[in-house]
């Protein structure tokens, strides 16, 4: 008789199962309509997140509070959410027409509304990925809040530690704390958090703003306060999903309005019958790559193009940015600020109105049928499918669009190399499913050689969310025969929409060209190089513009 083999799962398999469990649980809770994150209904989500222990959330499984992860999350949630017991995820339901002021998180474009002292409404207009993103962030801060509660609540009757009492005194002050008061409060906060005085001091100012310099203390106090009330008074925090959101999600409502607006503008400007090139990028790199050097050549005499791009990227460079924008608007650029709720602005460039001699592409050869560029801001996760799918559909069901290419310039996590390096994918693998999309990329790694930037080519994985990645799973993708070079959130969704439009629905040319290139914003396999470790600064400027220029050279037939 054969001996039964002891089958154990690897950490990568456990992590993969945890992601799948989170994905299914979040969809179940959404269909249910509400849940209590720290109650029985939130158990599965909390357990899966703790089992996964994503890199971005650092020491989530430890007793001490994770500070870098907390900062990362707080920057992506609306100011004041830490005070709210009721968080209501809604569709676009007319709050913009009310007296409520929209609160937009610094690092995530979503409108939020503080309804009263206890309730925050968060508008979800960018699809399921937005829900996964916010629910994982909320689960993380609620887990952290109970770590605070564990360290300050002395008994079930509600008696608290001296450190907590002193923190409450500091937070209750309406004026800015003096240096002495601030350092006393930090000392008490450090004890509560299980961190050193120096660790808290180093991150303190990153939480603050001009209006609220001591926000760090405020965030810690309110997270702990609501966690204490959950235990002592059984006042559980609740997340609800509005009936309208549940009804609308997945039906491309915002994407359809967005795409129709673009096609109406093309029609009004007699551009519908021209060759079209769609570029997913930011709202400055295409415009600056074409016009900036010529517009600013006298201001930045004898300076390189990349020096000019860095100057334009600096905060406070509004004056020079406006100069470039003014010239672009006179020479064929149409700016469409989003009104659909997708939070994706668009620029349309009519190349027939560009005087190429006064641009960075004097050798541009655009032929008789001058192409039109549609530059769209970054989509978010699954929203990429919704927007491109709608954009590639015929106008009013009859007018087919002659879309010759779709180019994606994005940022992604890299698994080999570091921040600012470039990745050129040849396939997108959809994490958690068997879906994979192989394609012929018009961009190749050797096009980027000789620019002092490392370039990597190979498959990339499209992940459910950056906040769900852990080292074991990424190591598996990197070291196994998948040979993955990086991870991002939109690639397979773009490709799914492009393939169905060109190969099945025949709404765009069968031989549509695709270009994908990413620059590295972080390396989640390196400690201290995750997204939570801070932004790219000017490191991202050169790869961003290098990719943009290579895309434009192909569209403009520059040899």
Kinemage of the C-alpha trace (Angstrom):
@kinemage 1
@onewidth
@group {chain A} dominant
@subgroup {mainchain}
@vectorlist {calphas} color= white
{ca unk a 1} P 0.000 0.000 0.000
{ca unk a 2} L 1.356 3.398 -1.011
{ca unk a 3} L 2.145 5.796 1.809
{ca unk a 4} L 0.025 8.954 1.633
{ca unk a 5} L 2.227 11.870 0.712
{ca unk a 6} L 2.018 14.887 2.965
{ca unk a 7} L 0.929 17.592 0.537
{ca unk a 8} L 1.705 21.108 1.692
{ca unk a 9} L 1.122 24.355 -0.133
{ca unk a 10} L 3.894 26.809 -0.910
{ca unk a 11} L 3.662 30.403 0.307
{ca unk a 12} L 3.002 31.472 -3.299
{ca unk a 13} L 0.023 29.081 -3.491
{ca unk a 14} L -1.297 30.287 -0.128
{ca unk a 15} L -0.958 33.892 -1.290
{ca unk a 16} L -2.725 33.141 -4.562
{ca unk a 17} L -5.567 31.481 -2.625
{ca unk a 18} L -5.774 34.479 -0.270
{ca unk a 19} L -6.112 36.883 -3.214
{ca unk a 20} L -8.823 34.712 -4.764
{ca unk a 21} L -10.630 34.543 -1.409
{ca unk a 22} L -10.499 38.348 -1.062
{ca unk a 23} L -11.762 38.817 -4.607
{ca unk a 24} L -14.738 36.462 -4.090
{ca unk a 25} L -15.499 37.862 -0.610
{ca unk a 26} L -15.536 41.466 -1.820
{ca unk a 27} L -17.967 40.579 -4.614
{ca unk a 28} L -20.172 38.700 -2.152
{ca unk a 29} L -20.237 41.628 0.304
{ca unk a 30} L -21.018 44.012 -2.566
{ca unk a 31} L -23.995 41.869 -3.627
{ca unk a 32} L -25.129 41.665 -0.001
{ca unk a 33} L -25.165 45.480 0.225
{ca unk a 34} L -23.399 46.088 3.535
{ca unk a 35} L -20.983 44.582 6.046
{ca unk a 36} L -19.180 45.321 9.311
{ca unk a 37} L -15.419 45.136 8.635
{ca unk a 38} L -14.482 44.261 12.221
{ca unk a 39} L -17.537 42.055 12.792
{ca unk a 40} L -18.257 38.472 11.714
{ca unk a 41} L -19.047 39.584 8.131
{ca unk a 42} L -15.566 41.089 7.779
{ca unk a 43} L -13.702 38.071 9.201
{ca unk a 44} L -12.875 36.449 5.844
{ca unk a 45} L -11.562 39.706 4.372
{ca unk a 46} L -9.370 40.405 7.410
{ca unk a 47} L -8.028 36.858 7.590
{ca unk a 48} L -7.218 36.793 3.857
{ca unk a 49} L -5.409 40.154 4.040
{ca unk a 50} L -3.391 39.019 7.073
{ca unk a 51} L -2.558 35.699 5.339
{ca unk a 52} L -1.459 37.605 2.253
{ca unk a 53} L 0.518 40.274 4.171
{ca unk a 54} L 1.026 42.460 1.064
{ca unk a 55} L 4.389 44.198 0.722
{ca unk a 56} L 2.784 47.623 0.580
{ca unk a 57} L 1.252 47.136 4.036
{ca unk a 58} L 4.594 46.246 5.613
{ca unk a 59} L 4.203 44.872 9.152
{ca unk a 60} L 0.439 44.337 8.996
{ca unk a 61} L 0.780 40.947 10.732
{ca unk a 62} L 2.933 42.341 13.590
{ca unk a 63} L 1.679 43.840 16.851
{ca unk a 64} L 3.202 47.245 16.170
{ca unk a 65} L 1.414 49.707 13.923
{ca unk a 66} L 2.676 49.936 10.313
{ca unk a 67} L 3.507 53.612 9.625
{ca unk a 68} L 4.590 53.670 5.943
{ca unk a 69} L 1.609 51.553 4.924
{ca unk a 70} L -0.699 53.819 6.927
{ca unk a 71} L 0.667 56.908 5.154
{ca unk a 72} L 0.241 55.237 1.738
{ca unk a 73} L -3.404 54.432 2.514
{ca unk a 74} L -4.295 57.757 4.161
{ca unk a 75} L -3.095 59.619 1.037
{ca unk a 76} L -5.598 57.573 -1.008
{ca unk a 77} L -8.587 58.058 1.296
{ca unk a 78} L -10.557 61.271 1.925
{ca unk a 79} L -9.525 63.547 4.778
{ca unk a 80} L -11.734 62.819 7.787
{ca unk a 81} L -12.585 59.201 6.926
{ca unk a 82} L -10.815 58.053 10.104
{ca unk a 83} L -13.582 59.817 12.119
{ca unk a 84} L -16.473 58.106 10.314
{ca unk a 85} L -18.304 55.000 11.545
{ca unk a 86} L -20.400 54.734 8.390
{ca unk a 87} L -18.752 54.604 4.971
{ca unk a 88} L -21.170 54.531 2.053
{ca unk a 89} L -19.883 53.630 -1.427
{ca unk a 90} L -22.138 55.268 -4.019
{ca unk a 91} L -22.378 55.815 -7.751
{ca unk a 92} L -22.463 59.363 -9.169
{ca unk a 93} L -25.800 60.271 -7.581
{ca unk a 94} L -25.963 64.068 -7.775
{ca unk a 95} L -23.976 65.115 -4.699
{ca unk a 96} L -21.975 67.497 -6.902
{ca unk a 97} L -25.165 69.560 -7.251
{ca unk a 98} L -25.620 69.824 -3.469
{ca unk a 99} L -24.092 72.003 -0.747
{ca unk a 100} L -21.663 69.163 0.107
{ca unk a 101} L -18.061 70.002 -0.767
{ca unk a 102} L -16.214 67.301 -2.711
{ca unk a 103} L -13.187 65.916 -0.847
{ca unk a 104} L -10.615 64.478 -3.265
{ca unk a 105} L -7.800 62.346 -1.764
{ca unk a 106} L -4.332 63.653 -2.727
{ca unk a 107} L -3.266 60.419 -4.473
{ca unk a 108} L -6.582 59.024 -5.844
{ca unk a 109} L -9.048 60.794 -8.091
{ca unk a 110} L -12.392 60.072 -6.497
{ca unk a 111} L -15.024 62.464 -5.164
{ca unk a 112} L -15.973 61.947 -1.528
{ca unk a 113} L -18.580 63.772 0.549
{ca unk a 114} L -18.752 64.135 4.332
{ca unk a 115} L -22.492 63.797 4.994
{ca unk a 116} L -22.361 64.339 8.759
{ca unk a 117} L -20.060 63.679 11.712
{ca unk a 118} L -20.397 59.913 11.333
{ca unk a 119} L -20.797 59.296 7.579
{ca unk a 120} L -18.508 59.593 4.560
{ca unk a 121} L -19.807 58.905 1.049
{ca unk a 122} L -17.245 57.747 -1.528
{ca unk a 123} L -18.182 57.938 -5.221
{ca unk a 124} L -17.224 54.867 -7.247
{ca unk a 125} L -17.254 55.720 -10.955
{ca unk a 126} L -14.216 53.754 -12.122
{ca unk a 127} L -15.521 50.209 -11.841
{ca unk a 128} L -14.805 47.213 -9.645
{ca unk a 129} L -11.075 47.911 -9.293
{ca unk a 130} L -11.983 51.071 -7.383
{ca unk a 131} L -14.053 48.994 -4.946
{ca unk a 132} L -11.266 46.411 -4.451
{ca unk a 133} L -8.818 49.261 -3.880
{ca unk a 134} L -10.860 51.088 -1.253
{ca unk a 135} L -12.028 47.948 0.586
{ca unk a 136} L -8.478 46.610 0.993
{ca unk a 137} L -7.308 50.036 2.213
{ca unk a 138} L -10.182 50.270 4.700
{ca unk a 139} L -9.584 46.703 5.917
{ca unk a 140} L -5.934 47.619 6.508
{ca unk a 141} L -6.642 50.779 8.533
{ca unk a 142} L -9.293 48.987 10.595
{ca unk a 143} L -6.813 46.200 11.427
{ca unk a 144} L -4.280 48.871 12.440
{ca unk a 145} L -6.914 50.665 14.542
{ca unk a 146} L -7.424 47.529 16.632
{ca unk a 147} L -3.672 47.253 17.202
{ca unk a 148} L -3.917 50.743 18.755
{ca unk a 149} L -6.940 49.639 20.798
{ca unk a 150} L -5.086 46.561 22.064
{ca unk a 151} L -2.270 48.731 23.414
{ca unk a 152} L -4.379 51.397 25.152
{ca unk a 153} L -7.565 49.686 26.394
{ca unk a 154} L -6.832 48.266 29.855
{ca unk a 155} L -10.162 46.544 30.485
{ca unk a 156} L -13.595 45.932 28.937
{ca unk a 157} L -15.095 48.742 31.019
{ca unk a 158} L -13.242 51.290 28.938
{ca unk a 159} L -10.305 52.262 31.160
{ca unk a 160} L -7.433 53.540 29.007
{ca unk a 161} L -3.692 53.997 29.453
{ca unk a 162} L -2.043 57.238 30.483
{ca unk a 163} L -0.453 57.533 27.019
{ca unk a 164} L -3.910 57.506 25.424
{ca unk a 165} L -5.208 60.125 27.831
{ca unk a 166} L -2.246 62.412 27.001
{ca unk a 167} L -2.722 61.866 23.245
{ca unk a 168} L -6.398 62.833 23.590
{ca unk a 169} L -5.375 66.066 25.362
{ca unk a 170} L -2.959 66.944 22.522
{ca unk a 171} L -5.556 66.232 19.795
{ca unk a 172} L -8.263 68.265 21.552
{ca unk a 173} L -6.157 71.439 21.202
{ca unk a 174} L -7.449 73.576 18.349
{ca unk a 175} L -4.214 75.492 17.783
{ca unk a 176} L -0.973 74.256 16.215
{ca unk a 177} L 1.181 72.458 18.775
{ca unk a 178} L 4.426 74.070 19.896
{ca unk a 179} L 7.630 72.090 19.388
{ca unk a 180} L 7.621 70.978 23.055
{ca unk a 181} L 3.930 69.954 22.938
{ca unk a 182} L 4.465 68.142 19.640
{ca unk a 183} L 7.436 66.135 20.942
{ca unk a 184} L 5.586 65.216 24.138
{ca unk a 185} L 2.636 63.995 22.056
{ca unk a 186} L 4.978 62.047 19.741
{ca unk a 187} L 6.506 60.347 22.787
{ca unk a 188} L 3.074 59.144 23.942
{ca unk a 189} L 2.072 58.183 20.367
{ca unk a 190} L 5.281 56.152 19.948
{ca unk a 191} L 4.405 54.094 23.053
{ca unk a 192} L 0.882 53.505 21.727
{ca unk a 193} L 2.139 52.470 18.289
{ca unk a 194} L 4.981 50.260 19.487
{ca unk a 195} L 7.403 52.431 17.514
{ca unk a 196} L 10.479 54.472 18.459
{ca unk a 197} L 10.269 58.220 18.982
{ca unk a 198} L 12.543 58.666 15.942
{ca unk a 199} L 10.359 56.511 13.641
{ca unk a 200} L 7.275 58.576 14.496
{ca unk a 201} L 9.175 61.866 14.186
{ca unk a 202} L 10.471 60.909 10.717
{ca unk a 203} L 6.992 60.288 9.276
{ca unk a 204} L 5.018 62.886 11.290
{ca unk a 205} L 5.198 65.774 8.805
{ca unk a 206} L 4.298 63.577 5.804
{ca unk a 207} L 0.785 63.155 7.254
{ca unk a 208} L 0.374 66.895 7.829
{ca unk a 209} L -0.642 69.777 5.618
{ca unk a 210} L -0.531 73.563 5.937
{ca unk a 211} L -4.094 73.523 7.268
{ca unk a 212} L -3.508 70.562 9.626
{ca unk a 213} L 0.192 70.188 10.521
{ca unk a 214} L -0.560 67.767 13.406
{ca unk a 215} L -2.836 65.454 11.401
{ca unk a 216} L -0.740 62.402 12.288
{ca unk a 217} L -1.922 62.563 15.923
{ca unk a 218} L -5.478 63.178 14.775
{ca unk a 219} L -5.473 60.085 12.520
{ca unk a 220} L -4.005 57.828 15.234
{ca unk a 221} L -6.429 59.128 17.880
{ca unk a 222} L -9.593 58.693 15.781
{ca unk a 223} L -8.616 55.241 14.503
{ca unk a 224} L -8.052 54.128 18.093
{ca unk a 225} L -11.159 55.897 19.428
{ca unk a 226} L -13.536 54.128 16.999
{ca unk a 227} L -11.826 50.780 17.640
{ca unk a 228} L -12.279 51.253 21.423
{ca unk a 229} L -15.982 52.103 20.888
{ca unk a 230} L -16.391 48.915 18.818
{ca unk a 231} L -15.268 46.846 21.819
{ca unk a 232} L -16.666 48.848 24.766
{ca unk a 233} L -19.974 50.077 23.275
{ca unk a 234} L -20.365 47.532 20.447
{ca unk a 235} L -20.607 50.439 17.953
{ca unk a 236} L -19.332 48.596 14.889
{ca unk a 237} L -18.120 50.510 11.841
{ca unk a 238} L -20.225 49.714 8.777
{ca unk a 239} L -19.538 49.851 5.034
{ca unk a 240} L -22.580 50.041 2.756
{ca unk a 241} L -23.010 49.958 -1.029
{ca unk a 242} L -25.791 52.171 -2.375
{ca unk a 243} L -28.593 50.468 -4.380
{ca unk a 244} L -27.786 52.685 -7.403
{ca unk a 245} L -24.128 51.614 -7.342
{ca unk a 246} L -25.111 47.944 -7.179
{ca unk a 247} L -27.511 48.466 -10.076
{ca unk a 248} L -25.060 50.375 -12.307
{ca unk a 249} L -21.756 48.615 -11.726
{ca unk a 250} L -20.458 46.672 -14.733
{ca unk a 251} L -22.764 48.347 -17.274
{ca unk a 252} L -20.214 50.807 -18.725
{ca unk a 253} L -22.485 53.762 -17.935
{ca unk a 254} L -19.667 56.248 -17.311
{ca unk a 255} L -17.442 54.773 -20.052
{ca unk a 256} L -20.191 55.084 -22.656
{ca unk a 257} L -20.840 58.762 -21.803
{ca unk a 258} L -17.071 59.414 -21.875
{ca unk a 259} L -16.541 57.754 -25.290
{ca unk a 260} L -19.632 59.401 -26.833
{ca unk a 261} L -18.367 62.850 -25.728
{ca unk a 262} L -15.060 62.214 -27.535
{ca unk a 263} L -16.774 61.038 -30.742
{ca unk a 264} L -19.105 64.069 -30.706
{ca unk a 265} L -16.076 66.377 -30.567
{ca unk a 266} L -14.411 64.443 -33.428
{ca unk a 267} L -17.599 64.816 -35.483
{ca unk a 268} L -17.963 68.552 -34.709
{ca unk a 269} L -14.380 69.090 -35.900
{ca unk a 270} L -14.735 66.879 -39.034
{ca unk a 271} L -12.173 64.392 -37.699
{ca unk a 272} L -14.202 61.164 -37.664
{ca unk a 273} L -13.001 59.920 -41.064
{ca unk a 274} L -9.296 60.491 -40.368
{ca unk a 275} L -6.781 57.860 -39.140
{ca unk a 276} L -6.931 57.806 -35.327
{ca unk a 277} L -4.186 56.893 -32.852
{ca unk a 278} L -5.220 56.363 -29.228
{ca unk a 279} L -2.565 56.976 -26.565
{ca unk a 280} L -3.084 56.229 -22.878
{ca unk a 281} L -0.649 58.487 -21.018
{ca unk a 282} L -0.685 61.504 -18.725
{ca unk a 283} L -1.951 64.933 -19.735
{ca unk a 284} L 1.413 66.554 -20.367
{ca unk a 285} L 3.963 64.225 -21.962
{ca unk a 286} L 2.517 64.130 -25.516
{ca unk a 287} L 1.839 67.882 -25.591
{ca unk a 288} L 5.285 68.706 -24.153
{ca unk a 289} L 7.102 66.222 -26.408
{ca unk a 290} L 5.660 67.935 -29.489
{ca unk a 291} L 5.731 71.620 -28.494
{ca unk a 292} L 7.759 72.336 -25.312
{ca unk a 293} L 11.332 72.469 -26.644
{ca unk a 294} L 10.460 74.940 -29.390
{ca unk a 295} L 8.247 77.107 -27.142
{ca unk a 296} L 10.802 77.325 -24.315
{ca unk a 297} L 14.072 77.313 -26.291
{ca unk a 298} L 14.850 80.956 -25.459
{ca unk a 299} L 14.033 80.538 -21.750
{ca unk a 300} L 16.192 77.384 -21.439
{ca unk a 301} L 18.962 78.211 -23.882
{ca unk a 302} L 21.454 75.401 -24.603
{ca unk a 303} L 19.593 73.032 -22.267
{ca unk a 304} L 18.692 69.474 -23.273
{ca unk a 305} L 15.110 68.431 -24.020
{ca unk a 306} L 15.037 66.243 -20.886
{ca unk a 307} L 16.172 69.174 -18.736
{ca unk a 308} L 13.187 71.163 -20.076
{ca unk a 309} L 10.814 68.248 -19.372
{ca unk a 310} L 12.112 68.037 -15.789
{ca unk a 311} L 11.543 71.768 -15.298
{ca unk a 312} L 7.983 71.406 -16.604
{ca unk a 313} L 7.361 68.510 -14.202
{ca unk a 314} L 8.316 70.468 -11.086
{ca unk a 315} L 5.583 71.688 -8.757
{ca unk a 316} L 5.071 75.419 -9.166
{ca unk a 317} L 6.019 75.391 -12.875
{ca unk a 318} L 2.522 76.558 -13.847
{ca unk a 319} L 3.736 79.565 -15.829
{ca unk a 320} L 5.897 77.565 -18.282
{ca unk a 321} L 3.304 74.790 -18.480
{ca unk a 322} L 0.643 77.344 -19.425
{ca unk a 323} L 2.938 78.743 -22.148
{ca unk a 324} L 3.241 75.323 -23.784
{ca unk a 325} L -0.481 74.636 -23.387
{ca unk a 326} L -1.416 77.973 -25.002
{ca unk a 327} L 0.700 77.190 -28.094
{ca unk a 328} L -0.690 73.636 -28.321
{ca unk a 329} L -4.286 74.916 -28.179
{ca unk a 330} L -3.538 77.262 -31.106
{ca unk a 331} L -2.023 74.430 -33.155
{ca unk a 332} L -4.583 71.659 -33.207
{ca unk a 333} L -4.980 70.556 -29.568
{ca unk a 334} L -8.491 70.281 -28.100
{ca unk a 335} L -8.690 69.797 -24.332
{ca unk a 336} L -11.643 67.793 -22.944
{ca unk a 337} L -11.967 67.891 -19.170
{ca unk a 338} L -13.980 64.927 -17.942
{ca unk a 339} L -17.661 65.406 -17.149
{ca unk a 340} L -18.677 61.726 -17.361
{ca unk a 341} L -17.480 60.574 -13.948
{ca unk a 342} L -14.659 58.402 -15.313
{ca unk a 343} L -12.079 60.945 -14.060
{ca unk a 344} L -10.251 60.521 -17.380
{ca unk a 345} L -9.423 63.797 -19.128
{ca unk a 346} L -8.663 63.745 -22.868
{ca unk a 347} L -6.643 65.754 -25.379
{ca unk a 348} L -7.288 65.536 -29.124
{ca unk a 349} L -4.505 66.581 -31.508
{ca unk a 350} L -5.359 67.413 -35.137
{ca unk a 351} L -1.953 66.988 -36.810
{ca unk a 352} L -3.170 68.900 -39.900
{ca unk a 353} L -2.926 72.087 -37.811
{ca unk a 354} L 0.606 71.472 -36.547
{ca unk a 355} L 3.512 73.353 -38.131
{ca unk a 356} L 6.095 70.565 -37.845
{ca unk a 357} L 9.042 72.940 -38.355
{ca unk a 358} L 8.127 74.508 -34.989
{ca unk a 359} L 8.032 71.204 -33.089
{ca unk a 360} L 10.449 68.545 -31.848
{ca unk a 361} L 9.487 66.399 -34.892
{ca unk a 362} L 10.570 68.468 -37.938
{ca unk a 363} L 10.912 65.231 -39.984
{ca unk a 364} L 7.332 64.106 -39.273
{ca unk a 365} L 5.762 62.448 -42.305
{ca unk a 366} L 2.021 62.184 -41.670
{ca unk a 367} L 0.954 61.584 -45.309
{ca unk a 368} L -2.121 62.967 -47.064
{ca unk a 369} L -4.623 61.816 -44.434
{ca unk a 370} L -3.327 63.673 -41.427
{ca unk a 371} L -3.777 61.495 -38.324
{ca unk a 372} L -5.638 62.468 -35.176
{ca unk a 373} L -4.258 61.645 -31.726
{ca unk a 374} L -6.628 60.905 -28.848
{ca unk a 375} L -4.593 61.117 -25.629
{ca unk a 376} L -6.465 59.756 -22.614
{ca unk a 377} L -5.371 60.022 -18.984
{ca unk a 378} L -4.669 56.800 -17.061
{ca unk a 379} L -7.567 54.416 -16.508
{ca unk a 380} L -7.799 52.493 -13.227
{ca unk a 381} L -7.770 48.684 -13.333
{ca unk a 382} L -10.867 47.162 -14.955
{ca unk a 383} L -11.898 50.643 -16.059
{ca unk a 384} L -9.365 50.244 -18.902
{ca unk a 385} L -11.646 47.646 -20.513
{ca unk a 386} L -14.757 49.798 -20.082
{ca unk a 387} L -13.207 52.907 -21.649
{ca unk a 388} L -11.349 51.353 -24.609
{ca unk a 389} L -14.243 48.980 -25.352
{ca unk a 390} L -16.621 51.945 -25.606
{ca unk a 391} L -14.146 54.137 -27.500
{ca unk a 392} L -13.557 51.513 -30.216
{ca unk a 393} L -17.281 51.026 -30.869
{ca unk a 394} L -18.770 52.690 -34.004
{ca unk a 395} L -20.182 56.190 -33.652
{ca unk a 396} L -24.009 55.936 -33.508
{ca unk a 397} L -23.750 52.238 -34.545
{ca unk a 398} L -22.975 53.165 -38.174
{ca unk a 399} L -19.709 55.124 -38.452
{ca unk a 400} L -16.686 52.874 -37.943
{ca unk a 401} L -13.582 54.530 -36.523
{ca unk a 402} L -10.317 54.085 -38.415
{ca unk a 403} L -8.199 53.470 -35.304
{ca unk a 404} L -4.739 52.562 -36.610
{ca unk a 405} L -3.034 52.081 -33.239
{ca unk a 406} L -3.467 52.011 -29.475
{ca unk a 407} L -0.423 52.924 -27.393
{ca unk a 408} L -0.144 52.496 -23.640
{ca unk a 409} L 2.500 54.406 -21.695
{ca unk a 410} L 2.092 53.453 -18.052
{ca unk a 411} L 3.907 52.980 -14.786
{ca unk a 412} L 4.289 49.583 -13.188
{ca unk a 413} L 6.100 47.618 -10.525
{ca unk a 414} L 9.288 45.962 -11.740
{ca unk a 415} L 10.625 42.584 -10.569
{ca unk a 416} L 14.151 42.919 -11.957
{ca unk a 417} L 15.779 46.322 -11.845
{ca unk a 418} L 14.760 49.477 -10.027
{ca unk a 419} L 12.740 52.688 -10.090
{ca unk a 420} L 12.848 54.512 -13.424
{ca unk a 421} L 13.770 51.439 -15.532
{ca unk a 422} L 11.681 50.572 -18.611
{ca unk a 423} L 9.629 47.416 -19.307
{ca unk a 424} L 8.485 46.298 -22.767
{ca unk a 425} L 5.879 43.518 -22.504
{ca unk a 426} L 5.076 40.855 -25.099
{ca unk a 427} L 2.125 39.398 -23.156
{ca unk a 428} L -0.211 40.211 -20.280
{ca unk a 429} L -1.186 37.525 -17.765
{ca unk a 430} L -4.354 38.190 -15.783
{ca unk a 431} L -3.660 37.285 -12.149
{ca unk a 432} L -6.109 34.895 -10.515
{ca unk a 433} L -7.472 33.602 -13.845
{ca unk a 434} L -6.216 31.463 -16.724
{ca unk a 435} L -6.511 34.463 -19.097
{ca unk a 436} L -3.392 35.534 -20.952
{ca unk a 437} L -2.969 37.834 -23.918
{ca unk a 438} L -0.001 37.524 -26.278
{ca unk a 439} L 0.509 40.364 -28.777
{ca unk a 440} L 2.976 41.784 -31.275
{ca unk a 441} L 4.352 44.909 -29.593
{ca unk a 442} L 5.454 47.601 -32.059
{ca unk a 443} L 7.924 48.799 -29.420
{ca unk a 444} L 11.019 46.693 -28.776
{ca unk a 445} L 13.660 46.796 -26.045
{ca unk a 446} L 16.500 47.704 -28.436
{ca unk a 447} L 14.700 50.957 -29.391
{ca unk a 448} L 15.470 52.229 -25.878
{ca unk a 449} L 19.109 51.149 -25.646
{ca unk a 450} L 21.822 53.779 -25.188
{ca unk a 451} L 19.880 56.144 -22.945
{ca unk a 452} L 21.423 55.142 -19.576
{ca unk a 453} L 18.171 53.428 -18.580
{ca unk a 454} L 17.916 49.665 -18.053
{ca unk a 455} L 15.323 48.024 -20.330
{ca unk a 456} L 13.598 44.672 -19.719
{ca unk a 457} L 11.358 42.695 -22.093
{ca unk a 458} L 8.983 39.821 -21.355
{ca unk a 459} L 5.508 39.010 -20.004
{ca unk a 460} L 3.816 41.229 -17.420
{ca unk a 461} L 1.112 40.328 -14.927
{ca unk a 462} L -2.070 42.391 -14.579
{ca unk a 463} L -2.953 42.383 -10.891
{ca unk a 464} L -6.230 43.014 -9.044
{ca unk a 465} L -4.643 45.838 -7.088
{ca unk a 466} L -1.190 47.055 -6.078
{ca unk a 467} L -2.274 46.681 -2.459
{ca unk a 468} L -2.730 42.896 -2.848
{ca unk a 469} L 0.795 41.949 -3.901
{ca unk a 470} L 3.124 39.936 -1.752
{ca unk a 471} L 6.714 38.868 -2.207
{ca unk a 472} L 6.121 35.094 -2.426
{ca unk a 473} L 3.603 35.327 -5.243
{ca unk a 474} L 5.686 37.846 -7.197
{ca unk a 475} L 8.808 35.696 -6.732
{ca unk a 476} L 6.906 32.745 -8.196
{ca unk a 477} L 5.882 34.774 -11.261
{ca unk a 478} L 9.435 36.071 -11.653
{ca unk a 479} L 11.435 32.860 -11.059
{ca unk a 480} L 9.119 30.279 -12.689
{ca unk a 481} L 8.725 29.695 -16.435
{ca unk a 482} L 6.204 32.562 -16.542
{ca unk a 483} L 9.300 34.814 -16.521
{ca unk a 484} L 7.293 37.884 -15.534
{ca unk a 485} L 9.253 41.166 -15.594
{ca unk a 486} L 6.707 43.424 -13.895
{ca unk a 487} L 3.172 43.999 -12.645
{ca unk a 488} L 0.532 46.594 -13.488
{ca unk a 489} L -3.256 46.937 -13.307
{ca unk a 490} L -4.636 47.671 -16.781
{ca unk a 491} L -2.712 45.857 -19.549
{ca unk a 492} L -4.847 42.739 -20.007
{ca unk a 493} L -8.061 44.813 -19.853
{ca unk a 494} L -6.817 47.104 -22.644
{ca unk a 495} L -5.748 44.106 -24.719
{ca unk a 496} L -9.048 42.260 -24.166
{ca unk a 497} L -10.957 45.290 -25.510
{ca unk a 498} L -8.575 45.802 -28.468
{ca unk a 499} L -8.694 42.113 -29.494
{ca unk a 500} L -12.488 41.872 -29.334
{ca unk a 501} L -12.946 45.137 -31.302
{ca unk a 502} L -10.415 44.256 -34.033
{ca unk a 503} L -10.635 40.459 -34.307
{ca unk a 504} L -14.262 39.655 -33.432
{ca unk a 505} L -16.525 42.699 -33.632
{ca unk a 506} L -14.598 44.188 -36.602
{ca unk a 507} L -15.402 47.742 -35.440
{ca unk a 508} L -11.751 48.834 -35.962
{ca unk a 509} L -9.154 47.617 -38.513
{ca unk a 510} L -8.077 43.977 -38.161
{ca unk a 511} L -4.383 44.946 -38.331
{ca unk a 512} L -4.551 47.594 -35.571
{ca unk a 513} L -1.087 48.178 -34.070
{ca unk a 514} L -0.450 48.066 -30.316
{ca unk a 515} L 2.379 49.601 -28.326
{ca unk a 516} L 2.948 48.919 -24.637
{ca unk a 517} L 5.768 50.342 -22.524
{ca unk a 518} L 5.999 50.966 -18.797
{ca unk a 519} L 8.445 52.735 -16.528
{ca unk a 520} L 9.093 51.349 -13.050
{ca unk a 521} L 7.547 53.204 -10.124
{ca unk a 522} L 8.700 50.635 -7.567
{ca unk a 523} L 10.195 47.207 -7.014
{ca unk a 524} L 7.918 45.251 -4.657
{ca unk a 525} L 10.544 42.512 -4.250
{ca unk a 526} L 13.004 44.988 -2.699
{ca unk a 527} L 12.492 46.094 0.884
{ca unk a 528} L 12.315 49.889 0.927
{ca unk a 529} L 11.410 50.115 -2.769
{ca unk a 530} L 7.666 49.455 -2.640
{ca unk a 531} L 5.101 52.114 -3.517
{ca unk a 532} L 4.785 52.902 0.194
{ca unk a 533} L 8.417 54.086 0.216
{ca unk a 534} L 7.513 57.290 -1.629
{ca unk a 535} L 7.244 58.696 -5.135
{ca unk a 536} L 9.656 58.741 -8.036
{ca unk a 537} L 10.419 62.454 -7.959
{ca unk a 538} L 12.165 63.461 -11.182
{ca unk a 539} L 13.453 59.866 -11.729
{ca unk a 540} L 10.307 59.138 -13.729
{ca unk a 541} L 10.631 62.113 -16.093
{ca unk a 542} L 13.237 60.691 -18.481
{ca unk a 543} L 11.611 57.250 -19.015
{ca unk a 544} L 8.150 58.863 -19.336
{ca unk a 545} L 9.290 61.156 -22.137
{ca unk a 546} L 11.554 58.569 -23.762
{ca unk a 547} L 8.566 56.189 -24.116
{ca unk a 548} L 6.290 59.007 -25.328
{ca unk a 549} L 8.807 60.127 -27.960
{ca unk a 550} L 9.292 56.556 -29.284
{ca unk a 551} L 5.495 56.182 -29.612
{ca unk a 552} L 5.185 59.525 -31.439
{ca unk a 553} L 8.129 58.753 -33.766
{ca unk a 554} L 6.280 55.654 -34.978
{ca unk a 555} L 2.964 57.489 -35.419
{ca unk a 556} L 4.684 60.390 -37.259
{ca unk a 557} L 6.873 58.024 -39.362
{ca unk a 558} L 10.107 59.635 -38.194
{ca unk a 559} L 12.968 57.518 -39.494
